[in-house]
Amino acid sequence: MKLYFSPTSPFVRKCLVTAHELNLVDRLTFLNCSAHPVNRDPSIIVSNPLGKVPTLVTDDGVALYDSRVICEYLNSLGGGTLFPIAGPARWAALAMQSLADGVMDAALLARYETNVRPEALRWNDWTNGQLDKIATSLGHLEAHPELLTPAVHIGNLTLGCALWYLDLRYADLAWRSKYPHVAQWAASFMERPSLKGSWSLPA
């Protein structure tokens, strides 16, 4: 399988964490590309008209995107249980995935605003609005610690990737001190080898 990737994309990391959990990382070949919201990379568009990473090309030549589809495909390929089949456990996992995906989306949009958009065109209220999505999402988890379980499913793995990205790009948010329940959960859950990044990723 071939994966169009960016080493700092939280959504790529989500796919790699999933692959690691399913012992599928060795089956991935990483394709160098330059995903960008403005200067779009034609090499990605060949397989994904959106021109975004992650994009996975299966051994059968089928292109899959986005991270939700890729992770579910990997789970089916590896015979995993990261996506509960039915019942409350399934909806809890998918809801957590949506929340964590939303945190990553907001973080990326804020970063595009401050690092990609020309300075004269930047809109502080937009950036603050994205950062507020992160704050309200983590605040929700803080207020409902019963949602922070040790279960290994796609929702919790995605949350781990979201928190990793906040550490990478928004260390000044100091989320651990603001959300101690979330920090306590992360201190344990993010010790999983998949989330610690024990696999190597091309630079």
C-alpha positions in Angstrom: 0.0 0.0 0.0 1.1 3.5 -0.7 0.5 6.5 1.5 0.8 10.1 0.5 1.9 11.8 3.7 3.1 14.8 5.6 5.2 14.1 8.7 3.4 16.8 10.7 -0.2 16.1 9.7 -2.2 14.9 12.6 -4.5 13.1 10.2 -1.6 11.2 8.7 -0.4 10.4 12.2 -3.9 9.0 13.0 -3.6 6.6 10.1 -0.1 5.6 11.1 -1.1 5.0 14.7 -4.0 2.9 13.4 -1.6 0.9 11.2 0.8 0.4 14.1 -2.0 -0.9 16.3 -2.9 -3.4 13.6 0.7 -4.4 12.7 0.4 -3.0 9.2 3.0 -0.3 9.2 5.5 -2.5 7.3 3.1 -2.8 4.5 3.1 0.9 3.8 5.2 2.7 1.3 5.5 6.4 1.9 5.1 8.8 -1.1 6.8 12.1 -0.9 4.5 15.0 -1.7 3.8 18.7 -0.8 0.3 19.0 0.4 -0.7 22.6 0.7 -4.1 24.4 0.8 -3.1 26.9 -1.9 -0.1 25.6 -3.9 -1.7 22.2 -4.6 0.5 19.2 -5.4 -0.5 17.6 -8.7 1.1 14.3 -7.6 -1.6 13.9 -5.0 -4.4 15.0 -7.2 -3.7 12.1 -9.5 -5.0 9.8 -6.8 -7.2 12.2 -4.8 -8.9 15.1 -6.5 -9.0 17.0 -3.2 -5.2 17.0 -3.2 -5.0 16.3 0.5 -3.2 14.0 2.8 -3.6 11.3 4.0 -4.4 9.5 0.8 -3.9 5.7 0.6 -3.6 3.7 -2.5 -4.4 0.1 -1.8 -2.6 -2.9 -3.3 -5.4 -3.1 -5.8 -4.8 0.4 -6.9 -7.9 1.9 -5.2 -7.4 5.4 -3.7 -8.9 6.0 -0.3 -9.4 9.2 1.6 -9.8 10.8 4.2 -8.4 9.5 7.5 -11.7 8.1 8.6 -12.1 5.9 5.5 -8.4 4.9 5.6 -8.5 3.9 9.2 -11.6 1.9 8.8 -10.1 0.2 5.8 -6.9 -0.7 7.7 -9.0 -2.0 10.6 -10.9 -4.3 8.2 -7.6 -5.4 6.5 -6.0 -6.2 9.8 -9.0 -7.8 11.4 -9.0 -5.3 14.2 -11.5 -4.1 16.7 -10.7 -0.4 16.6 -14.2 0.3 15.2 -16.7 -1.4 17.5 -19.4 -3.2 15.4 -22.6 -2.1 17.1 -24.2 -0.7 20.2 -23.2 2.0 22.6 -19.5 1.3 22.3 -19.6 2.0 18.6 -21.3 5.3 19.0 -19.0 6.4 21.8 -16.0 5.6 19.7 -17.3 7.4 16.6 -18.4 10.4 18.6 -15.0 10.7 20.2 -13.4 10.4 16.7 -15.6 13.2 15.5 -14.7 15.4 18.4 -11.0 14.8 18.1 -11.1 15.2 14.3 -12.8 18.6 14.9 -10.0 19.6 17.3 -7.4 18.7 14.6 -9.4 20.6 11.9 -9.6 23.7 14.1 -5.9 23.6 14.9 -5.0 23.2 11.2 -7.3 26.0 10.1 -5.8 28.3 12.8 -2.3 27.4 11.6 -3.2 28.1 8.0 -4.5 31.5 8.9 -1.3 32.4 10.8 1.3 30.7 8.6 -0.1 30.5 5.1 -2.4 33.5 4.7 -0.5 36.7 3.9 -0.1 38.8 7.1 -2.2 41.7 5.7 -5.1 39.4 5.1 -5.2 37.6 8.4 -8.3 37.7 10.5 -7.7 37.4 14.2 -11.3 36.7 15.0 -11.2 33.7 12.7 -8.1 32.3 14.4 -9.6 32.9 17.9 -12.8 31.2 16.8 -10.8 28.1 15.8 -8.9 28.1 19.0 -12.1 28.4 20.9 -13.4 25.2 19.3 -10.3 23.5 20.8 -11.0 25.0 24.2 -14.7 24.1 24.2 -13.9 20.5 23.1 -11.3 19.9 25.7 -13.5 21.7 28.2 -16.3 19.2 27.4 -14.0 16.3 28.0 -12.8 17.9 31.2 -16.4 18.3 32.4 -17.2 14.7 31.5 -14.3 12.6 32.6 -16.4 9.5 32.2 -15.8 9.9 28.4 -12.1 9.4 29.0 -11.8 5.7 29.1 -8.8 3.4 28.6 -10.5 1.6 25.7 -8.3 1.3 22.6 -10.6 2.4 19.8 -10.5 4.8 16.9 -11.9 7.7 19.0 -9.3 7.5 21.8 -6.5 7.0 19.3 -7.7 10.1 17.4 -7.8 12.1 20.6 -4.2 11.1 21.3 -3.2 12.4 17.8 -5.1 15.6 18.4 -3.3 16.2 21.7 0.1 15.3 20.0 -0.6 18.0 17.4 -1.4 20.6 20.1 1.9 19.8 21.7 3.6 20.2 18.3 2.1 23.5 17.2 0.3 25.1 20.2 2.5 24.4 23.2 1.5 27.8 24.5 -2.1 26.6 25.0 -0.8 24.7 28.1 -3.8 22.3 27.8 -2.4 20.0 30.6 -2.7 22.6 33.2 -6.1 23.8 32.1 -7.7 20.4 31.7 -6.2 18.1 34.4 -8.6 15.2 33.8 -7.7 15.2 30.1 -4.0 15.4 31.1 -4.3 12.5 33.5 -5.9 10.4 30.8 -3.3 11.4 28.3 -0.4 10.6 30.6 -1.5 6.9 30.6 -3.1 6.4 27.2 -0.4 8.2 25.2 2.2 5.8 26.5 1.0 3.3 24.0 3.9 2.5 21.5 1.7 3.6 18.6 1.2 7.1 20.0 4.8 7.5 21.2 5.8 7.1 17.5 8.0 4.0 17.8 7.8 3.7 14.1 10.0 5.7 11.8 8.6 8.2 9.3 10.5 9.7 6.4 11.4 13.3 6.8 
